[in-house]
Amino acid sequence: MACRKKTKDPKALDEIQKRILKALSELTEPAGCKEIAEKADLPTPKVTGKLRGLKNRGLVESPVKGKYVITEEGKKLI
């Protein structure tokens, strides 16, 4: 009998995604990757990569090109 790998919940957030959402929730205006990275104490390239996935999941949105805000769905997960 083959072993089954435990699959991750596709809706679960990793620690970096949680830190990004928390940082966005504390910012009062749309923020760029660098500002989010500084607030979350993360490297900017890591934030840039994770934001795409968060946006695709509807947890953040971009009201202005290059700036992000947390959505109501995103707020529910922090």
For each residue, the residues with C-beta under 8 A, 3 or more apart:
1:
2:
3:
4:
5:
6:
7:
8: 12
9: 12
10:
11:
12: 8 9
13: 17 18 21 77
14: 17 18
15: 18 19
16: 19 20 40 42 46 47 50
17: 13 14 20 21 50 53 54 59
18: 13 14 15 21 22 77 78
19: 15 16 22 23 40 41 42
20: 16 17 23 24 36 40 42 47 50 51 54 60
21: 13 17 18 24 25 54 59 60 70 74 75 77 78
22: 18 19 25 26 40 78
23: 19 20 26 27 31 36 39 40
24: 20 21 27 31 36 60 68 69 70 74
25: 21 22 70 74 75 78
26: 22 23 39
27: 23 24 31 35 36 39 69
28:
29:
30: 62 63 64 67 68 69
31: 23 24 27 35 36 39 67 68 69
32: 35 36 66 67 68
33: 36 37 44 47 48 51 66 68
34: 37 38 44
35: 27 31 32 38 39
36: 20 23 24 27 31 32 33 39 40 42 47 51 68
37: 33 34 40 41 42 43 44 46 47
38: 34 35 41
39: 23 26 27 31 35 36
40: 16 19 20 22 23 36 37 47
41: 19 37 38
42: 16 19 20 36 37 46 47
43: 37 46 47
44: 33 34 37 47 48
45: 48 49
46: 16 37 42 43 49 50
47: 16 20 33 36 37 40 42 43 44 50 51
48: 33 44 45 51 52
49: 45 46 52 53
50: 16 17 20 46 47 53 54
51: 20 33 36 47 48 54 55 60 68
52: 48 49 55 56
53: 17 49 50 56 57
54: 17 20 21 50 51 57 59 60 74
55: 51 52 58 59 60 61 62 68
56: 52 53
57: 53 54 73
58: 55 61 71 73 74
59: 17 21 54 55 70 71 73 74 77
60: 20 21 24 51 54 55 68 69 70 71 74
61: 55 58 68 69 71
62: 30 55 65 66 67 68 69
63: 30 67 69
64: 30 67
65: 62
66: 32 33 62
67: 30 31 32 62 63 64
68: 24 30 31 32 33 36 51 55 60 61 62
69: 24 27 30 31 60 61 62 63
70: 21 24 25 59 60 74 75
71: 58 59 60 61 74 75
72: 75 76
73: 57 58 59 76 77
74: 21 24 25 54 58 59 60 70 71 77 78
75: 21 25 70 71 72 78
76: 72 73
77: 13 18 21 59 73 74
78: 18 21 22 25 74 75
